[in-house]
Amino acid sequence: MHLAQDSQAEKHADARLITQQRRVFLMLNSFETGGSERQFVSLAKSLDAERFTLSLGCIQTKGPLRDLFGEVPRFKLGGSVYGWKSWHSRWRLARHLRKKRIQVAHAFDFYTNLTLVPAAFAARVPVIIGSQRQLGDLLTPGQRKFGFRRTARNEAAGHWECTCA
């Protein structure tokens, strides 16, 4: 009798998970027309509204793709990625993520990785995705070492994973 009840309870739990909307947060640097920005727009526009509750964020509100979205919260860095203003933005972002009860946070480029990943970690977001889509020709040697070393290490492991420093 317990087996039948347990099986039925598992089916109800599975049904609740299927019908529950996942809360997703996507963040990009600006609304320019580069590859990362187009990937952001494509993903934001293609998520099924019945299955996902979508929240967006940015560092800068400039760019021609800005008109595709309504009000998007801005988490500006204030000049330096390491300055107190940028840490204040990360703290504000962590509060925003907790308030929205975000379950998946996805950053689309170098600066949003440095902003969103620590904030999402602090907010205890269960799934954090940091990605970088660029050739690397405009990165400083320090940026190149940080971003590409992590990618190479993960590819060598045979699978993709998100790691936090």
N, C-alpha and C positions, 0 to 999 in steps of 0.2 A: 504494500500500500504506500509506503514512504517513497518508493521508486517512482510510482506514477505521479505522486504529488510533486516530487522534486523535478521530474521531467516537465510537468505542466508549469511549474513556477519558472523554470528556465525559459520556456517558450514565451511566457509573458514578459520576462526581462528582456529577451531578444527583441520582441515586438516594440517595447518601449524605446530601446536603443535605435531601432530602425526609424521610428516615427519622430524621435527627438532631433531637432535641428542642431547641427554643429556650429559653434560660434568661431568664425575665422577672422583674423586680422591680417591685412596685407599692408605693407609699408614700402614706399619708394622715396628716393631723394627728391625728384622734381617731376613735373609733367612734360618734359621735353620729348622729342620723338626718337629716342634711341631704342636699341634692342630690348634693354631691361624694361623700359617704360611700356613698350608695345606688349611684352610678355605680361606685365602687370595688368594692362587694360584687357588683354585677352582672357586672362584668368578671372579677373573681377567680373567681367561681363558674361562669362560662360558658367559660373557656378549656379547650380539649381537653387532658386530662392526657396523652394519647398524643403530642401535638405540642409541648407546652409544660411546662417545669419551672418552677413558680411559687414565688417567694419574696416575702414581705411584710415591711413595716416601718412603723413609726408614730412620731410624736412623743409622743403621749399615749395611754395604754391605756384611757381612760375612755369610756363610752358603751354603750348597749344593744346595738349591733351587734357588740360585742366577743366575745360568746358564739358567734358564727358561725364563728370561726376558732380554731385551736389556739394554740400559743405564737407570739407575734409579737414580733420584736426591737424594742426601743424605743430611739430616738435622740433623747433629750430635749435641748432647747435651753438650759436652765438660766437662764431669765429674759430674756435679750436675744439677738436674732438675730445681733448683731454682737459679743457677748462671747466671751471665751476658751473658755467651756464649750461654746458652740454650734460654735466652730471645732474643738474636740476631738471633738464628736459627728460633724461632717462627716468628720474624719479616720478615726474608727472606722467610719463608714458606707462610706467609700472602701475601707477594708481588707475590710469585709464583702462588698462588691460584687466585689472582685478575687478573694477566696477562693471565692465562689460562681461565678465566671466569668460574670457576668451579661452578657447581650447586648442586652437592652432594659430601660431604666429609665424608669418613668412616675410622675411626681408629680401629685397631684390638687388641690392648692390653693396659695395664696400661700406659706405657711410651708414646705410640703414642697418647693415650687419652690426657695426660698432655701436649703434644706438639701440636697436630693437632686441638683439640677443641678450645682453645683460639685463635689460628691463623686463623681458619676458621670463628670464630665469628668476629674477627677484619676485615677480608676480606669480611664480609657480605655474606658468602655462605648461600643460602636459607635452605639447608637441611644438618644438621651435625649429624653424627651417631658416638657415642662413645661406643665401646663394649669391653668386657673383657671376655676371655675364659680361665679360669684357676681355679684350685682347691683352690688356696689361701694359700697353705701350705708354699710357699716361700716368702710370703708378710710380711712386717713389720707390727706391730700393727696399725701404722698410715695409711699405704697403705690399709690395710684390712678395717679399719673404713671408709675411703673415698670411696673406690670402692663398697663394699658390702652394706653399708648403703643406697647409692643412688639406687642401684638395688632393695633392699627390699622396699624402699619407692615407687618406680615406680610400682612394682608388686602389692603392697597393693592398689594402685590407680586403679588397674584393667586394665591398659594398659601400653604399653612401651612408654617412651618419653625420649628425651635427655635434660638434664639440664646443665647449665653452672654455675660454682661457681664464 
